[in-house]
Amino acid sequence: MTADTLPDTAKVFMSGRSQAVRLPKAYRFDTDEVTIEKVGDAVVLRAAKPAAASPEARRKQLLAILDRFEGMPESIERDQSPARDLPSWD
């Protein structure tokens, strides 16, 4: 490691009975929860993916979408032109 590639540092402290790390501003997460994984001697933090919505919440979302759907028209205008002769591929 050279002097221009030194890693950033963060303070480690106790918060109650838990150890905590104060992340520098450049490393802050835009989430309330992270996943944590130990890889060798490194600790990797990643923003946690939001939990899957409950079946009832998904049902409500779907019903809200369906309420905005206007349905099919009473009649559909179709192309009435005669079928074209297609070239034979034989």
N, C-alpha and C positions, 0 to 999 in steps of 0.2 A: 504494500500500500504506500502510495506517495503522499506527500503533504497536501496536495491539491485534491486528493480523493478520500480524505479522512471521513469516516461516517459521522453523522449528527449524533448528539447524545441527548438523553432525557433523564430526568430525576426519578429515582425510585424512592418510595416512601410508604409508610404504613397508614392504612385507612381502617381504623378499628382493628380487627384481627386479620385483615387482608392486606396483601402487598399490592401497591398500585404504581403506575407509571404515568408521569405527567408528560403527555405528548406535545412536542413543539407544534406551533400553529400549522406549519406545512404538512403535518401528518394527521391532522384532526379528521374524524369521521363525521359524516352527515347522517348518522343513524344512532339509535339508542342501544344497539346490541352488536357485538362482533363475535366471530368464531375465533377460536384460538387453537393453534397446533404447534407442537414442538417438533422441529426438524433438526436433528443433530443437536448442536448447542444453541440453535436459533429458536426464537419464539415468533410465530407468524400470526398476525392479526388480520382478519378480513371482515369487511362489512357483512353482517348476517343478512341472508335473503329473507324477505318478509315471509312469515308463516303463511301456509296455504289457508285460504278462506274456508270457513266451515261450510258444509253443504247447504245450510239454510241461508248463509250470506251469499253464496254463489247463486242460489235459486232466486233471491231477491234481485241480484244484479241482472240475471237473465230476464226476469219479468220486467224490469225497468227498460231493458233494451227492446223487448217485444212490444211494450206499450208505445214505443216511438215508431214501430214498424207500421206502415200504412196498408200493408196487405197487397194482394194482387189486383190488377185492374179487372173490371167486369169482362172485357173482351181484349184479346191480344191481336194486333194487326200482324198478319203473317205474309211473307213473300209468296205470292201466288203464281209467279212466273214458272214456265215449264222447266223440267229438269234438263240439265245440259248433258250432251253426249260427252262422256269422258273417254280419253284415249285408252286403248287396250295396252296392258303391260305385258302381254304375251309375246 
